[in-house]
Amino acid sequence: MSTVERSGAPARQLAEAIARLFRQGIHLNDAAWHFIDSTFCHPSVEALGAILSDESDPERETLLELIFFPDADQRAALEDDIARGGFTAGDEAAVLSFLLGEPLDARLAVPGEKKILAVSVPEWAAAAFLRRLHIGRRMDPRLTEAVARFVPEAQRIRVNVGLRNSRFAQTEKKVLFLVNFFTQTAAGGEDFLDGIDFLMGFLDDIGGDVSIYRALADRKRSCFRGLRQALRFEEQLERHNIETLLLQGVRAPHVDKSDMLRQMALIDRICRTVFGRTEPVGEDSVEEELLVEETDDIAGLIRSLS
């Protein structure tokens, strides 16, 4: 039996914090509302309420899943209670028991509507919300200490939320890499949190034994190849229509050029911060970081680095 199960206090406090969050109001992001509008044809508050109160409605479960999927702001609001609780994976049941001890209701704010929609939270939806908070995920103590010592207070919760919800295995190599990253980026910076988001996904994509510097360099080259393919396709479109290209077997690259540039710039900064160097993608060792950050001429940038 864990300390939480014996005392009950941390589980009760987290349950109360979740219930309070629901009562204060749930504000879905733009992407969620776009899905709701397109799926339910711009529903009114009354229409949403009718769906949510009708257990036989086939769309009800999908809608509840969307409403009670914790977003970044909700995770941040609960992070201190989760961290203080010292939970293990088995403590979810104790928190859920306290959460469902009384009827659980939430208030849903609907854009463009003054009326607030009261939603009764089913047990399965509360359990799914709690499960997605990953309260039992334990951080390597070295990561916890590095974040506490070196990450600016205003950004600390967001970083801890990112670590808690990451999926990468905390191998020795990855832990030491992140500790060094946090240590060297003590001043933060406007793109610091973007770098954290990138690294959480990147570290999950790579194996535990690979060279992190080499993996970052490979990702940068992959982004550059994507940009070059996109540019080549756009140049072909200037000479031929899309039907002709398709008949020739040319496939349109599914590349977000802005995202590729963003990733290249983040990789340069991360590599310079942690390793003191970065890897050029072209034959010439140019100041790519400045080029990537400052240019709006993607075609010119690719030509200069090729």
TIPA-767341 format. One line per 4 residues: number of its first residue (from 1); for each residue z, y, x of C-alpha. Coordinates in nm, 2 decimals, always signed. Layout:
NUM> Z:Y:X ~ ...
***
This chain:
1> +0.00:+0.00:+0.00 ~ -0.10:+0.34:+0.14 ~ +0.12:+0.64:+0.18 ~ -0.07:+0.81:-0.11
5> -0.01:+0.51:-0.34 ~ +0.36:+0.51:-0.26 ~ +0.43:+0.88:-0.31 ~ +0.16:+0.96:-0.56
9> +0.18:+1.33:-0.48 ~ -0.15:+1.38:-0.29 ~ -0.34:+1.18:-0.56 ~ -0.18:+1.38:-0.84
13> -0.26:+1.71:-0.66 ~ -0.62:+1.62:-0.60 ~ -0.66:+1.51:-0.97 ~ -0.51:+1.84:-1.08
17> -0.75:+2.03:-0.86 ~ -1.05:+1.84:-1.00 ~ -0.94:+1.89:-1.36 ~ -0.88:+2.26:-1.29
21> -1.23:+2.29:-1.14 ~ -1.38:+2.14:-1.46 ~ -1.18:+2.37:-1.68 ~ -1.28:+2.68:-1.48
25> -1.65:+2.60:-1.55 ~ -1.94:+2.41:-1.40 ~ -2.23:+2.61:-1.29 ~ -2.53:+2.40:-1.21
29> -2.78:+2.51:-0.95 ~ -3.14:+2.63:-1.02 ~ -3.29:+2.29:-0.94 ~ -3.06:+2.11:-1.19
33> -3.14:+2.36:-1.46 ~ -3.51:+2.34:-1.39 ~ -3.48:+1.96:-1.44 ~ -3.29:+2.01:-1.76
37> -3.54:+2.27:-1.89 ~ -3.84:+2.06:-1.81 ~ -3.69:+1.74:-1.94 ~ -3.54:+1.87:-2.26
41> -3.78:+2.16:-2.34 ~ -3.55:+2.46:-2.27 ~ -3.26:+2.33:-2.48 ~ -3.01:+2.57:-2.65
45> -2.64:+2.52:-2.61 ~ -2.63:+2.35:-2.94 ~ -2.90:+2.11:-2.85 ~ -2.73:+2.02:-2.52
49> -2.40:+1.97:-2.71 ~ -2.57:+1.74:-2.96 ~ -2.71:+1.52:-2.68 ~ -2.38:+1.51:-2.50
53> -2.18:+1.42:-2.81 ~ -2.41:+1.14:-2.92 ~ -2.33:+0.82:-2.74 ~ -2.64:+0.65:-2.87
57> -2.87:+0.92:-2.72 ~ -3.06:+0.76:-2.43 ~ -3.07:+1.09:-2.24 ~ -2.69:+1.14:-2.25
61> -2.61:+0.94:-1.94 ~ -2.87:+1.11:-1.73 ~ -2.75:+1.45:-1.84 ~ -2.39:+1.37:-1.77
65> -2.48:+1.23:-1.42 ~ -2.65:+1.56:-1.34 ~ -2.36:+1.77:-1.47 ~ -2.09:+1.58:-1.29
69> -2.26:+1.54:-0.95 ~ -2.04:+1.75:-0.71 ~ -2.24:+2.03:-0.55 ~ -2.17:+2.21:-0.23
73> -1.94:+2.47:-0.38 ~ -1.73:+2.21:-0.57 ~ -1.70:+2.00:-0.26 ~ -1.58:+2.31:-0.06
77> -1.33:+2.40:-0.33 ~ -1.17:+2.05:-0.31 ~ -1.19:+1.99:+0.07 ~ -0.85:+2.13:+0.16
81> -0.68:+1.90:-0.10 ~ -0.88:+1.60:+0.02 ~ -0.81:+1.67:+0.39 ~ -0.44:+1.72:+0.33
85> -0.41:+1.40:+0.12 ~ -0.49:+1.17:+0.41 ~ -0.67:+0.93:+0.16 ~ -0.81:+0.59:+0.23
89> -1.10:+0.43:+0.03 ~ -0.84:+0.24:-0.18 ~ -0.68:+0.57:-0.30 ~ -0.97:+0.66:-0.54
93> -0.81:+0.44:-0.81 ~ -0.48:+0.63:-0.79 ~ -0.66:+0.97:-0.81 ~ -0.87:+0.85:-1.11
97> -0.56:+0.73:-1.29 ~ -0.40:+1.07:-1.27 ~ -0.72:+1.24:-1.36 ~ -0.76:+1.04:-1.68
101> -0.39:+1.05:-1.77 ~ -0.47:+1.32:-2.02 ~ -0.80:+1.40:-2.21 ~ -1.04:+1.54:-1.95
105> -1.27:+1.83:-2.06 ~ -1.51:+2.05:-1.87 ~ -1.67:+2.38:-1.95 ~ -2.05:+2.41:-1.88
109> -2.20:+2.75:-1.83 ~ -2.56:+2.77:-1.95 ~ -2.79:+3.03:-1.79 ~ -2.89:+3.31:-2.04
113> -2.63:+3.20:-2.29 ~ -2.29:+3.37:-2.36 ~ -2.15:+3.06:-2.52 ~ -1.97:+2.81:-2.30
117> -2.03:+2.44:-2.38 ~ -1.72:+2.22:-2.39 ~ -1.79:+1.88:-2.26 ~ -1.57:+1.57:-2.29
121> -1.58:+1.39:-1.96 ~ -1.62:+1.01:-1.99 ~ -1.42:+0.78:-1.76 ~ -1.73:+0.66:-1.58
125> -1.85:+1.02:-1.51 ~ -1.51:+1.12:-1.37 ~ -1.51:+0.80:-1.15 ~ -1.87:+0.88:-1.03
129> -1.77:+1.24:-0.95 ~ -1.47:+1.12:-0.75 ~ -1.66:+0.85:-0.57 ~ -1.92:+1.10:-0.45
133> -1.64:+1.32:-0.29 ~ -1.59:+1.04:-0.03 ~ -1.22:+1.11:-0.01 ~ -1.15:+0.80:+0.20
137> -1.40:+0.89:+0.48 ~ -1.19:+0.95:+0.80 ~ -1.31:+1.18:+1.07 ~ -1.28:+1.10:+1.44
141> -0.97:+1.30:+1.55 ~ -1.18:+1.46:+1.82 ~ -1.42:+1.60:+1.56 ~ -1.13:+1.73:+1.35
145> -0.97:+1.90:+1.65 ~ -1.30:+2.06:+1.77 ~ -1.38:+2.20:+1.42 ~ -1.02:+2.34:+1.39
149> -1.03:+2.50:+1.74 ~ -1.39:+2.63:+1.77 ~ -1.55:+2.68:+1.44 ~ -1.49:+3.02:+1.28
153> -1.25:+3.00:+0.98 ~ -1.51:+3.13:+0.74 ~ -1.74:+2.84:+0.82 ~ -1.48:+2.56:+0.88
157> -1.47:+2.42:+0.52 ~ -1.85:+2.40:+0.50 ~ -1.85:+2.21:+0.83 ~ -1.58:+1.97:+0.72
161> -1.77:+1.91:+0.39 ~ -2.08:+1.83:+0.59 ~ -1.90:+1.58:+0.81 ~ -1.73:+1.42:+0.52
165> -2.05:+1.37:+0.33 ~ -2.26:+1.26:+0.63 ~ -2.37:+0.90:+0.67 ~ -2.41:+0.86:+1.04
169> -2.19:+0.62:+1.23 ~ -1.93:+0.80:+1.44 ~ -2.03:+0.64:+1.77 ~ -1.88:+0.76:+2.10
173> -2.21:+0.92:+2.20 ~ -2.25:+1.11:+1.87 ~ -1.89:+1.22:+1.85 ~ -1.90:+1.36:+2.20
177> -2.23:+1.53:+2.13 ~ -2.08:+1.71:+1.82 ~ -1.76:+1.80:+2.00 ~ -1.97:+1.97:+2.27
181> -2.18:+2.14:+2.01 ~ -1.88:+2.28:+1.83 ~ -1.72:+2.38:+2.16 ~ -2.03:+2.57:+2.28
185> -2.11:+2.74:+1.94 ~ -1.76:+2.90:+1.89 ~ -1.92:+3.23:+1.79 ~ -2.10:+3.07:+1.50
189> -2.42:+3.26:+1.42 ~ -2.63:+3.32:+1.12 ~ -2.81:+2.98:+1.15 ~ -2.50:+2.78:+1.25
193> -2.46:+2.61:+0.91 ~ -2.83:+2.54:+0.90 ~ -2.79:+2.36:+1.24 ~ -2.50:+2.16:+1.09
197> -2.70:+2.05:+0.79 ~ -2.99:+1.95:+1.02 ~ -2.76:+1.75:+1.26 ~ -2.59:+1.56:+0.98
201> -2.93:+1.42:+0.87 ~ -3.07:+1.39:+1.22 ~ -2.78:+1.19:+1.35 ~ -2.81:+0.95:+1.06
205> -3.18:+0.90:+1.14 ~ -3.13:+0.79:+1.50 ~ -2.97:+0.48:+1.64 ~ -2.63:+0.48:+1.81
209> -2.75:+0.40:+2.16 ~ -3.05:+0.63:+2.20 ~ -3.05:+0.95:+2.41 ~ -2.97:+1.23:+2.17
213> -3.16:+1.48:+2.39 ~ -3.47:+1.26:+2.39 ~ -3.44:+1.20:+2.02 ~ -3.43:+1.58:+1.96
217> -3.73:+1.63:+2.18 ~ -3.92:+1.35:+1.99 ~ -3.84:+1.52:+1.66 ~ -3.96:+1.85:+1.79
221> -4.29:+1.69:+1.90 ~ -4.32:+1.52:+1.56 ~ -4.28:+1.86:+1.39 ~ -4.54:+2.01:+1.62
225> -4.79:+1.73:+1.54 ~ -4.73:+1.79:+1.17 ~ -4.80:+2.16:+1.22 ~ -5.12:+2.09:+1.41
229> -5.24:+1.84:+1.15 ~ -5.18:+2.10:+0.88 ~ -5.37:+2.37:+1.07 ~ -5.66:+2.13:+1.14
233> -5.68:+2.05:+0.77 ~ -5.68:+2.41:+0.67 ~ -5.96:+2.48:+0.91 ~ -6.16:+2.19:+0.76
237> -6.10:+2.34:+0.41 ~ -6.26:+2.66:+0.52 ~ -6.58:+2.47:+0.60 ~ -6.58:+2.20:+0.33
241> -6.44:+2.16:-0.02 ~ -6.16:+1.92:-0.09 ~ -6.39:+1.66:-0.26 ~ -6.61:+1.64:+0.05
245> -6.31:+1.59:+0.27 ~ -6.17:+1.32:+0.05 ~ -6.51:+1.13:+0.05 ~ -6.50:+1.16:+0.43
249> -6.15:+0.99:+0.43 ~ -5.96:+1.30:+0.53 ~ -5.61:+1.30:+0.39 ~ -5.42:+1.62:+0.32
253> -5.10:+1.62:+0.53 ~ -4.79:+1.66:+0.33 ~ -4.62:+1.91:+0.56 ~ -4.40:+2.21:+0.49
257> -4.51:+2.43:+0.78 ~ -4.21:+2.67:+0.74 ~ -3.97:+2.37:+0.75 ~ -4.14:+2.24:+1.06
261> -4.10:+2.57:+1.24 ~ -3.74:+2.60:+1.12 ~ -3.66:+2.25:+1.26 ~ -3.83:+2.33:+1.60
265> -3.63:+2.65:+1.63 ~ -3.30:+2.47:+1.54 ~ -3.38:+2.20:+1.79 ~ -3.45:+2.45:+2.07
269> -3.11:+2.63:+2.00 ~ -2.92:+2.30:+1.98 ~ -3.07:+2.17:+2.30 ~ -3.01:+2.49:+2.49
273> -2.65:+2.51:+2.36 ~ -2.55:+2.15:+2.44 ~ -2.78:+2.04:+2.72 ~ -2.87:+2.38:+2.88
277> -3.25:+2.32:+2.84 ~ -3.52:+2.24:+2.59 ~ -3.83:+2.04:+2.60 ~ -4.17:+2.21:+2.58
281> -4.43:+2.05:+2.35 ~ -4.73:+2.18:+2.53 ~ -4.84:+2.14:+2.89 ~ -4.71:+2.49:+2.98
285> -4.33:+2.55:+2.99 ~ -4.34:+2.86:+2.77 ~ -4.06:+3.04:+2.60 ~ -4.12:+2.84:+2.28
289> -3.79:+2.93:+2.12 ~ -3.88:+3.30:+2.10 ~ -4.23:+3.22:+1.98 ~ -4.11:+2.99:+1.71
293> -3.85:+3.24:+1.59 ~ -4.06:+3.55:+1.59 ~ -4.42:+3.46:+1.49 ~ -4.58:+3.46:+1.15
297> -4.91:+3.34:+1.31 ~ -4.86:+2.96:+1.29 ~ -5.22:+2.89:+1.40 ~ -5.18:+3.12:+1.70
301> -4.85:+2.96:+1.79 ~ -4.99:+2.61:+1.78 ~ -5.29:+2.71:+2.00 ~ -5.06:+2.87:+2.25
305> -4.85:+2.55:+2.28 ~ -5.14:+2.30:+2.28
***
